[in-house]
Amino acid sequence: MLNANPMPIRHKGNDDLFLAVEMSLLSTLGGTPLHVHAEGLRGTGKTTVMQWAKRNRPDITRVKDCPYHCDPTEPHCPSHGGTEGFETERSPMPFVEIGHGAKLGTILGSIDLGRLTNENCPQAALLPGSIPQANRGVLFIDEINRLAETAPEITDVLLSVMGTKPGRVKIEEVGLKPCEIEICTSVWAASNPDEEPGPLDEIRKQLADRFDLVVAVQRPSETSVVESLLLAKTLSRKHEALPVQKPVERFAHNLYPKALNVKDTLVPPEILRYMAHLYVHRNVESLRAIESLELSSRLLAALRGKDSVSFDEILRVIPMVLRHRVDPLSLSEILKDLELRKAAGTQIKDRPRREDDSEPPASPHQEEKQSEAANNVKPTFSADKNPNSSPDPSLKQRTPPDGSTPGKESGGKDKQGLIRRVLSRCKDVLHGNRPVQTMPTPTRSLKPVSPPSEARPLRVLPADQFVSQPLPEARR
């Protein structure tokens, strides 16, 4: 029998997109949107994968015939909000696409002309637009970079929908009371950054930051994958059955129990500490990056059947979370650090506290400030140092014998501290407090030098014999 919906060939270039789409379906099924943006050159199959996922989305339970797809446990639409005793039904998860010819009235809602012109019972009511109809489902936008440039008013609506979880939309029409509705919709988008008008983060950076995951889709790099693509095209033209691929059974399979386990998936304290460290010390601009990292790591752990998140999940999802939020060099350094943590099995731990210190240990950021402040203070000598003070054994840098505060050896602000320490050591040498470091004796023999003869004392001239001569005039 002919497979009417064959799965696209899954390879290294689009594997991240398959994973991101599956995590988004799982998150949406659990009641939390996960927005995905696929970037890649033309012909890499971005839209193909997302359209295929549309035909393989799971079913949801909703209020019967509700255009807003209200959850029977928490109805929210104008017709069913605050009511009980209605029938329910199973229907596929909503999948709505917004085209480039869309208007505000078509995506938000407008007056229902059919009910308004009804001869038997005319009634003024709202007709929900594309976004309210995508509640508890997926909203797909192709070439979102062009839409952001040509339709800024629609972009503003998307910012409201994606700004919070769940999002909100407000429908306003003349003669009707404004209606504000909660929307739990995952936004999927695709774009080609090499075509006009350019990447989305250069057109509307605020909208680009709303996406939890940004996936780089690449072309196939193996000849076997290209052969499979050509074979699938040939069999499709001959109307022959395609062999069912094993990844079909794994994709979006058995999502309901996994969606229930997402909220119970534990994020260990050391992972949360690493996320906080990443946000503060890697200069990540948006806090949404850390929220997306926490959510996507729990989703991946639930897909893998795990009860808690490990550095394996963090390392898998962090390129998609930070690709559009940090520069490539910083992302490479973060990935190298995670690889080392994963290989060594290390975790971020608190610094040990001092035995004679009642306050908690200072953070690395506070230590850096203290080091900079110490470099701006006049250096003290060993005689002024408190002999009862004990150094911190956890510090790798040792305090010099002259009592000066160690600082960084590089940087514009640390040069003054280095100069002060050098002057302090010179003073110690002059006053005899520090021995002069001599050069090592060379291996080859040197010709001995005879000691100088005894110097004769200077004869002091009488005052009447001292004649001063005028200095020569300076040249102009």
Buried (B, 14 or more C-beta within 10 A) or exposed (E): EEBEEBBBBBBEBBBBBBBBBBBBBBBBBBBBBBBBBBBBEEEBBBBBBBBBBBEBBBEBEBBEEBBBBBBBEEBBBEBBEEEEEBEBEEBEBBBBBBEEEBEBEBBBBBBBEEBEEEEEEEEEBBBBBBBBBBBBBBBBBBBBBBBBBEBEEBBEBBBBBBEEBBBEBEBEBEEBEEBEBBBBBBBBBBBBBEEEEBBBBEBBEEBBBBBBBBBBBBBBEEEEBBEBBEEBEEBEEEEEEBEEBEBBEEBBEEBEEBBEBBEEBEBEEBBBBBBEEBBEEBEBEBEBBBBBBBBBBBBBBBBEEBEBBBBBBBBBBBBBBBBBBBEEEBBEEBBEEBEEBBEEEEEBEEBEEBEEEEEEBEBEEEEEEEBBEBBEEEBBBBEEBEEEEEEBEEEEEEBBEBBBBBBBEEEEEBBEBBEBBEEBBEBBEEEEBBEEEEEEEEEEEEEEEEEEEEEEEEEEEEEEEEEEEEEEEEEE
